[in-house]
Amino acid sequence: VQLEESGGALVQPGGSLRLSCAASGTIAKIFLMGWYRQVPGKPREFVASIEDTTIYADSVKGRFTISRDSAENMLYLQMNNLRREDAAVYYCYADRIFTGYELKYDVFGPGTEVTVSS
């Protein structure tokens, strides 16, 4: 079971970007999914999560929207009005993935880089 992000790019301040995350492998159910981000020299920080409800970090509320397609095992992050401080490597996350015979915990993808610069 693995997660793989895509969609990272260079974007100007005020621009928009949509990140995607594809889960692959033998998957019966994915529970909570979310996005984290990290810049060099700083700890990884929470961005947003989705299960029965959606939760956002204060820094992205009103600008980012998390969504998922559970049937396709896909996760998305629509990022609008991007700021320079949003630049980071963005990681897809699943707290539990049930393969049908075992649970895998705290699964992260390899990350996709978002650069915000003029």
N, C-alpha and C positions, 0 to 999 in steps of 0.2 A: 504494500500500500504506500503510495506516495502522493504528495501535493506538488504542483508545479505552477508557478506564477508566470504571467506574461502581461505585456502592456506598458512596462516601464519605458520612459523616454525623456528627452529634454523638452521642456515646455516653458513658455514665458510666464512671468508673474501675471496672475489674473486669468490664466488659461485653464483648460480642463483636460482631464485624462481619465481613462477607464482601465482599471486593472482587472485581470481575470485570474482565477485559480481553478485548475482542473485536478480533481482527485482521480487516481487510477489504481487499478489492482482489483482484488476481490473485495467488494464492499457491499455489505448488507444495509448498514445504516451509519450515517455520520451525525453526531450530536451537535454540539455547539461549534460554530466556525467563526473565524474572525481574522482581523488584520493587525499586525504589529509593524513597527518601523524602527530603524536603528541608524544612527549616524556614527561615524568613527569616534571612538573615545567616550561614547555615552551608552548607557544601558538600553536594551530593547524596550520600547514603550508601546503600550496598548493604544490602538487607534479605534477599532470598532469590533463588535461581535453581533452575532445573530443566531437565535435559536427560536424560542417562542416569541421573544421580543428582541428589539435592537437596542444596543447600547453604544454610545459614542464618547470618546474623549472630549473634554470641554474645548480643546483647541481646534477640533474639526467639526463641531456641531454646526448645522446649518450650511455647511459647505460640502461635506462628504455624505454619500449614501451607500450603505451596504445592502446587498441583496444576494439571494441564492436561488439556484434551480436545483432542488433536491433530486428531482428525477434524473437529471444529467450529472449530478455530483459536481456542480459548478458553483463558484463563489465570485462575487464581483464587488468592486469598490469604485463608485463614480466620484471623482474628485473635481470639484469646481472652485473657481476663484483661488487658484493655488498661490501660495506664498513661498517666499524663499525658504522659510523655516520648515516647509513641508518636504524639502529635499531630503531623501533618505533611501535606504534599501527597505522595501516593503516585503513583509513575509506573510504568507497565508498560514493559517493555523486551524487545527481541529483538536478539540480537547479529548474526544473519544471517537474512534472509528471501529465499528463492529464488522468483522470480516465474515461472520457467519459461524465462526467457531472460537474466536478470541477477540478481546478488546485491545486496541492499541491506543496508548495515551500520549497526549501532548505531541502531536505530529506537526512539524513545520516544513514548509517548502524551502528551497534554496534561496529564494528572494529575487526581486526584480528592482532595478534601480530607477528612481525618479529624480531627475535633476530639474530644478526651477531656477532659471537664469535668463536674463535678457542679453 
